[in-house]
Amino acid sequence: MKTKFYLPQNFFSKLFLTELNPADDIEIISLPASLISKKVSEESNSIGLIPSLDLLTFKNLFISSRIGISFNALLSNAYVYYKEDQESFEELAIAGEVTSNEIIISKILFKEFYDLDIKHKLLTQESIFEEDNLILTGDKNFQEELFLNGLSFSEEVIELIDAPYINFVTASSSDAVLKSFVNNYENSFLSGHDEVLKNMNPGFPALSNDFIKVNIQHIVFDFEIQDIEGINKLLQMPYYYGITKELIDIKFL
């Protein structure tokens, strides 16, 4: 029986998968990131790259302390865009492949850095986002070179927690399934990203491709001590800001 591996629909997951080079006993399924945690929680023979703050809801999932997606500088899966000539604002639009990370972390970021209690507005028509203060998640940032006018969401989070931003963690409802997967694939990322990136065609404009190439060393798939520190700090933040009522016990493997 094949193990299902659920992946978000973004460039960084595709890069992760290419480096992973899974065997035939792994069935790859691409889904919107916000749907993966529920799938993994319901299917014991499955694994998923889930948004890290989904663990606030899916507390019983086991997560790998060795494999995931971590950003430690400018490169990001989400970017923040501001309207010009404004001193303050109360509403923040969100669009793209939105997850719990962007929703929860943005409330903390704007409270901490600007003392703003923001309200979210979900945009379904991204073509009108120029009229809003916006967090845009996913490949559209690179497909249309929008990132050039935005702030890296990852960089903002890194400044907030003083640690790498763990965007996605590898999770399963079965500790045995997760242990087996990690033992088989934890050495898949030792060669770095450069060679794999040369053979990928993400379909982005040249400027976006150049930006990713220059900054690709700032994305990590094989976690180290500082990445584990980043997960712990990130998941403590909602409690300290009154968003959740208790700290969660992270089930690291």
C-alpha positions in Angstrom: 0.0 0.0 0.0 1.4 3.4 -1.0 2.0 6.1 1.5 0.2 9.3 0.4 2.4 12.5 0.6 0.4 15.7 0.4 2.2 18.8 -0.8 1.2 22.5 -1.1 0.8 24.0 -4.6 3.8 26.3 -4.7 7.3 26.5 -6.2 9.1 25.7 -3.0 7.2 22.5 -2.6 8.1 21.5 -6.1 11.7 22.2 -5.4 11.4 20.1 -2.2 9.8 17.2 -4.1 12.5 17.3 -6.9 15.3 17.0 -4.3 13.4 14.4 -2.4 13.1 12.1 -5.5 10.6 9.8 -3.8 10.4 6.0 -4.6 7.4 4.4 -6.2 5.9 3.5 -2.8 5.1 7.2 -2.3 2.0 8.7 -3.9 2.3 12.4 -4.4 -0.8 14.5 -4.1 -0.9 18.3 -4.6 -3.5 20.2 -2.6 -4.1 23.8 -1.4 -1.9 24.1 1.7 -4.9 24.9 3.9 -6.5 21.5 3.3 -3.5 19.2 3.9 -3.6 19.0 7.7 -7.2 17.7 7.7 -6.3 15.1 5.2 -3.3 13.9 7.1 -5.2 13.8 10.4 -7.8 11.5 8.8 -5.5 9.1 7.0 -3.0 7.1 9.0 -0.9 6.1 6.0 -0.2 9.6 4.9 2.3 12.4 5.3 2.0 16.1 4.5 3.9 19.3 4.4 1.6 21.4 6.5 1.6 25.1 7.5 3.4 25.2 10.9 0.6 27.0 12.7 -1.9 24.3 11.7 -0.5 22.5 14.7 -2.5 24.9 16.9 -5.6 23.1 15.6 -4.3 19.6 14.8 -2.5 19.1 18.0 -2.2 15.3 17.7 -0.1 15.3 14.6 3.5 14.1 14.8 6.1 16.3 13.1 9.6 15.7 11.9 12.4 17.6 13.7 14.6 17.0 10.6 12.6 17.7 7.4 10.4 20.7 6.4 10.6 24.1 4.7 12.4 26.9 6.6 13.3 30.4 5.4 16.1 32.3 7.0 16.3 35.5 4.9 14.7 37.5 2.1 13.2 34.6 0.0 9.6 33.9 1.0 6.4 32.2 -0.1 4.4 35.3 0.9 4.9 39.1 0.5 3.3 42.1 2.1 2.2 45.0 0.0 1.2 48.5 1.4 -0.8 51.3 -0.1 1.1 54.5 -0.5 0.5 57.7 1.6 -1.1 56.3 4.7 -0.3 56.8 8.3 -2.3 53.9 9.7 -4.9 51.3 8.6 -7.2 48.7 10.2 -7.9 46.2 7.4 -5.5 43.8 5.8 -6.4 41.9 2.7 -5.1 38.3 2.2 -5.1 36.5 -1.1 -3.5 33.5 -2.8 -2.8 30.2 -1.2 -3.8 31.5 2.3 -3.0 29.4 5.4 -3.2 29.8 9.1 0.3 31.1 9.1 -0.5 34.3 7.2 -3.7 34.9 9.2 -2.4 34.4 12.7 1.2 35.7 12.3 0.1 38.9 10.6 -2.1 39.8 13.5 0.9 39.4 15.8 3.3 41.2 13.5 1.2 44.3 13.1 0.5 44.5 16.8 4.1 44.1 17.7 5.7 46.4 15.1 3.0 49.0 14.5 0.6 48.6 17.5 -2.3 47.9 15.1 -5.2 45.6 15.7 -5.9 44.6 12.1 -8.9 42.9 10.6 -8.6 40.5 7.7 -10.4 40.7 4.4 -10.2 37.7 2.0 -9.7 38.7 -1.6 -11.1 36.5 -4.3 -10.2 38.9 -7.1 -6.5 39.4 -6.9 -6.5 41.8 -9.8 -7.9 44.6 -7.5 -5.4 44.1 -4.8 -3.6 47.4 -5.6 -6.4 49.1 -3.6 -5.6 47.2 -0.4 -2.9 46.6 2.1 -2.3 43.0 1.3 -0.5 39.7 2.1 -0.2 37.6 -1.1 0.8 34.0 -0.7 2.1 31.7 -3.4 3.6 31.7 -6.8 1.7 34.8 -8.1 4.4 36.9 -6.3 7.0 35.6 -8.8 4.8 34.9 -11.8 4.0 38.6 -12.1 7.2 40.0 -10.4 5.0 41.5 -7.7 7.6 40.7 -5.0 9.7 43.6 -6.3 7.2 46.0 -4.6 6.6 44.0 -1.5 8.2 43.1 1.8 9.2 39.5 2.5 6.8 38.0 5.0 9.6 35.5 6.0 11.9 38.3 6.8 9.3 40.0 9.0 8.7 36.8 10.9 12.4 36.2 11.4 12.7 39.7 12.9 9.8 39.0 15.2 11.0 35.7 16.6 14.8 36.1 16.1 15.0 32.7 14.5 14.3 31.1 11.1 10.8 31.1 9.8 9.5 27.5 9.6 6.7 27.8 7.0 6.0 24.1 6.6 6.6 21.1 8.7 6.4 17.4 7.7 3.6 15.8 9.7 1.6 12.6 10.0 -1.0 11.1 12.3 1.2 7.9 12.5 4.5 8.1 14.3 5.6 4.9 12.5 4.8 6.2 9.1 6.6 9.5 9.7 9.7 7.8 11.2 10.0 5.5 8.2 9.7 8.4 5.8 12.3 10.5 7.6 14.7 7.6 7.9 14.5 6.9 4.2 14.7 10.5 3.0 16.5 12.7 5.5 19.7 12.6 3.4 18.0 13.7 0.2 18.9 17.4 0.8 22.6 17.2 1.4 23.7 18.3 -2.0 22.0 21.7 -1.8 19.6 23.4 -4.2 21.8 24.8 -7.0 22.0 21.7 -9.2 18.3 20.8 -8.9 17.4 24.5 -9.6 19.4 24.5 -12.9 17.2 21.7 -14.2 13.9 23.1 -13.1 11.6 25.4 -15.2 9.3 27.1 -12.8 7.8 29.2 -15.6 8.6 32.6 -13.9 10.0 35.7 -15.7 13.7 36.0 -15.8 13.9 38.6 -13.1 12.0 36.3 -10.7 14.2 33.4 -11.6 17.4 35.5 -11.0 16.1 36.6 -7.6 15.3 33.0 -6.6 18.7 31.8 -7.8 20.6 34.4 -5.9 18.6 33.8 -2.7 18.1 30.0 -2.9 20.7 29.3 -0.2 18.3 30.9 2.3 15.8 28.1 2.1 16.4 25.0 4.2 14.8 21.5 3.9 16.9 19.6 6.4 16.4 21.2 9.8 19.1 22.1 12.3 19.0 23.3 15.9 18.0 26.9 15.0 15.1 25.7 12.9 13.7 23.7 15.9 14.1 26.9 18.0 12.2 28.7 15.3 9.2 26.2 15.4 9.0 26.5 19.2 9.1 30.3 19.2 6.6 30.6 16.4 4.1 28.3 18.1 4.4 30.1 21.4 3.6 33.5 19.9 -0.2 33.1 19.6 -0.4 32.2 23.3 1.7 35.2 24.4 -0.6 37.5 22.3 -3.8 36.1 23.7 -4.9 34.4 20.4 -4.8 30.9 22.0 -5.5 29.9 25.6 -2.7 27.4 26.1 0.7 26.4 24.9 0.8 23.3 22.8 3.0 20.2 23.2 4.8 19.7 19.9 5.1 16.0 19.1 8.6 16.0 17.5 10.1 12.8 16.1 
